[in-house]
């Protein structure tokens, strides 16, 4: 497990810790797990909080499937969208953790602060590498949970 920026790994939120455990159980001894090893029914508990992201030609990342609870994290619904088409600050942070996942071929944990009006929402993200050939990262299972919501506007 790699923390964004290479620092000591902070404690995962329980839902992300459970997802990491699920991924590790299906990971077996392969360097990188294949998506086919992950049972979609086994991911149902996390479905609203996960996105499947593919690598694409031209150093791009395409968001294939998108959980409804990620709208606040990404700023909008993003199914079949290129990561670089998101708001610049969101795209840059997401691209950074995806590239780190490719570089390390390991799960990456990161935090994100997303501006919402005068305040920001804080998120805990987990990126799990996947590979069709078991060797080169070509897809990601991205999960995010909101840690703190901004105060309600009165």
C-alpha positions in Angstrom: 0.0 0.0 0.0 1.3 3.4 -1.0 0.1 6.7 0.5 0.0 9.7 -1.9 3.3 11.5 -1.7 5.1 8.4 -0.4 4.5 9.2 3.3 3.7 6.8 6.1 0.4 5.2 5.4 -2.4 6.7 7.5 -5.3 4.6 8.8 -7.9 3.8 6.1 -11.6 4.5 6.8 -13.3 1.2 7.6 -15.2 0.9 4.3 -12.0 1.4 2.3 -10.1 -1.0 4.5 -12.8 -3.6 3.8 -12.6 -3.0 0.1 -8.8 -3.3 0.2 -9.2 -6.6 2.0 -11.7 -7.8 -0.6 -9.2 -6.9 -3.4 -6.3 -8.6 -1.6 -8.4 -11.9 -1.2 -8.9 -11.9 -5.0 -5.4 -10.7 -5.8 -3.9 -14.1 -4.9 -0.2 -14.4 -5.9 -0.4 -12.3 -9.1 1.6 -9.1 -9.3 -1.6 -7.2 -10.2 -5.1 -8.5 -10.0 -7.3 -9.0 -13.0 -10.7 -7.4 -13.0 -12.2 -10.8 -13.9 -11.0 -12.0 -10.4 -13.3 -9.5 -8.7 -16.9 -10.7 -8.5 -19.3 -7.8 -9.2 -21.8 -9.1 -6.7 -19.0 -9.1 -4.1 -18.5 -5.3 -4.8 -22.2 -4.4 -4.4 -21.7 -2.9 -0.9 -19.2 -0.4 -2.4 -20.9 0.2 -5.8 -22.2 3.7 -5.1 -18.7 4.8 -4.1 -16.6 3.2 -6.9 -15.6 4.0 -10.4 -13.9 1.8 -13.0 -11.3 3.8 -14.8 -9.4 2.6 -17.9 -6.1 3.7 -19.3 -6.6 5.1 -22.8 -4.2 6.0 -25.7 -2.5 9.3 -25.4 -1.8 9.1 -21.7 -5.5 9.5 -20.9 -7.8 7.9 -18.3 -11.4 7.1 -19.1 -14.0 6.7 -16.4 -16.1 3.7 -17.5 -18.6 3.2 -14.6 -19.4 5.7 -12.0 -21.1 5.3 -8.6 -23.7 7.8 -7.7 -22.0 8.8 -4.4 -19.0 10.0 -6.4 -20.8 13.1 -7.8 -19.6 15.3 -5.0 -16.1 14.0 -5.3 -15.8 14.5 -9.1 -18.1 17.5 -9.3 -20.5 15.8 -11.6 -21.6 12.5 -13.0 -18.7 11.3 -15.1 -19.5 8.0 -16.8 -17.6 7.6 -20.1 -15.7 10.9 -19.5 -12.0 11.5 -19.7 -10.4 12.4 -16.3 -9.0 15.5 -17.9 -12.5 16.8 -18.7 -13.2 17.1 -15.0 -12.6 20.5 -13.2 -8.9 21.2 -13.4 -8.1 20.8 -9.7 -10.1 17.5 -9.4 -8.5 16.2 -12.7 -5.0 17.0 -11.6 -5.3 15.3 -8.2 -7.0 12.2 -9.7 -4.4 12.0 -12.5 -1.6 12.2 -9.9 -2.9 9.2 -7.9 -3.6 7.1 -11.0 -0.1 7.7 -12.3 1.3 6.8 -8.9 -0.7 3.6 -9.0 0.8 2.7 -12.4 4.3 3.6 -11.2 4.1 1.4 -8.1 1.7 -1.3 -9.3 0.3 -1.2 -5.8 -2.9 0.2 -4.1 -2.7 3.9 -3.5 -4.4 5.8 -0.7 -4.9 9.5 -1.0 -6.9 12.3 0.5 -8.7 15.0 -1.5 -10.3 18.3 -0.6 -13.0 19.4 -3.1 -14.1 23.0 -2.9 -17.9 23.4 -2.5 -18.8 27.0 -2.3 -17.0 28.7 0.6 -15.9 25.5 2.2 -14.6 22.1 1.1 -15.6 18.5 1.4 -12.8 16.1 2.5 -12.5 12.6 0.9 -10.5 9.5 1.5 -9.7 7.7 -1.8 -8.3 4.3 -2.6 -7.1 3.3 -6.0 -6.6 -0.4 -6.8 -4.6 -1.5 -9.8 -6.0 -4.0 -12.2 -4.4 -5.7 -15.3 -5.9 -7.8 -18.0 -2.6 -9.6 -18.4 -1.7 -9.7 -14.7 1.4 -7.5 -15.3 0.7 -4.0 -16.7 -1.8 -1.7 -15.0 -4.6 -1.0 -17.5 -7.5 -0.4 -15.3 -8.3 0.9 -11.8 -10.9 0.4 -9.2 -11.3 3.8 -7.6 -13.2 4.2 -4.4 -13.9 7.4 -2.4 -15.7 8.1 0.9 -16.5 11.6 2.2 -14.9 12.3 5.6 -16.3 15.7 6.3 -19.1 17.6 4.7 -19.0 21.4 4.7 -21.4 23.1 7.2 -24.9 23.7 5.8 -25.5 27.2 4.5 -28.1 29.1 6.4 
